[in-house]
Amino acid sequence: MSEPGGTAGEREELRGARHADEARLDDPEALAAGDPGGMLRAIASAGPQIRESMQLTAETNLAGLGEEGRPRSVVVAGVGTAARTADVLATVAGPRCPVPVLAHRSPGVPGWVGAADVVIAVSASGRSPEALAAAEAAARRGARLVAVGAPDSPLASVAERARAPFVVVPRRAPARASLWGLTVPVLLAGRALGLVNVTEADLAETATRLDTDAEACRESAESFVNPAKSLALDLAGCIPVVWGSSPLATVAAGRFADMLSTNARYPVVAGGLGEVGRGRVGLLDGVFGGIAEQERDIFADPEAGGEGPTRLHLVLLRDGGLAGEDEQAGEPPAVEERRADAVAALARRRGVRVTVLTADGGSALERLASLVAVPDFASVYLALAHGIDPRVVPAVSELKSALAP
């Protein structure tokens, strides 16, 4: 009898190997065989997704959203990648955003939502129970509604009945490969409401940035020149700890954690450096950090057989922000940078390896993209180095089957 999600043998084949195979990443045939679902190709489509989504959103015409004035709040309803779009909207809008932006990851909407609010229901498939329930609740309560998702989907039907704008985003399975296609309509809805200043030039420059990073991370680029392959191999066999130096970098850290967990099946700790100093920095002293370093045999032959303890690997995502935004920030960039330097020094003193990725770009959106692109590719390459198909996640399928009515 088959087990949920396939037979035990089929699931064993999908689990891959404990140890990463560096040679596999520089073998085009092995990469193609290990990625039959085309996750690398889907991640590389980030720039084109932005351009396509800009056009589709323009065809929907969101200009009427602002006719009723500024809302009391904006609730972005969805789960997973769909909910990340709320984080992007909030961080690009910045601390001076005139209304709160809330990511709502549960079915329905908060009890206080009503006619004064805007609900943006987001679902890559158009079938998410959380987004569907939110759209229906928003329509019942008289809130302004925008829906984003796959064409000819249940979510599109709800929007049509509510006479609400529906932005089509072509279905890309899995949804985590559609971050940028889902994000653009949310940002442009925020712009129509007067919450965020995102120009067509910002979007075009962000798309170009993603194109450039996709070229650098292409399959044919060998590990020593491919930043994503290098990052994947640095993280192999470690427990990644991904911390962002600013609110924008913290959004990117959460995205990297999502992708590492789902694509490469790695346990990840992620968060912002502002919270880390309140206790989580203690990880560096634990059994995967300082204690493991104390127990390391400094005279051991590194070429000899055997396996050392599993170690932490700290990935610091840094973003000092733009000069014009410094006055808006809750904390000066100089403070963020000093904290990042101090945490990196603490880690290195405990024998914890540190990788630093620094944001680059002319707008908040482009800087965010610069911190997301290479880690997205790295999560896929890390999966492939272990012989894991990054697109197929048996545990997710089994859980859905177990919870199906």
Secondary structure, 3 states (H helix, E strand, C coil): CCCCCCCHHHHHHHHCCCCCCHHHHCCHHHHHHHCCCCHHHHHHCHHHHHHHHHHHHHHHCCHHHHHHCCCCCEEEECCCHHHHHHHHHHHHHCCCCCCCEEEECCCCCCCCCCCCCEEEEEECCCCCHHHHHHHHHHHHHCCEEEEEECCCCHHHHHHHHHCCCEEECCCCCCHHHHHHHHHHHHHHHHHHCCCCCCCHHHHHHHHHHHHHHHHHCCCCCCCCCCHHHHHHHHHCCCEEEEEECCHHHHHHHHHHHHHHHHHHCCCCEEEEHHHHCCCHHHHHHCCCCHHHHHCCCCCCCCCCCCCCCCCEEEEEEECCCCHHHCCCCCCCHHHHHHHHHHHHHHHHHCCCEEEEEECCCCCHHHHHHHHHHHHHHHHHHHHHHCCCCCCCCHHHHHHHHHHCC
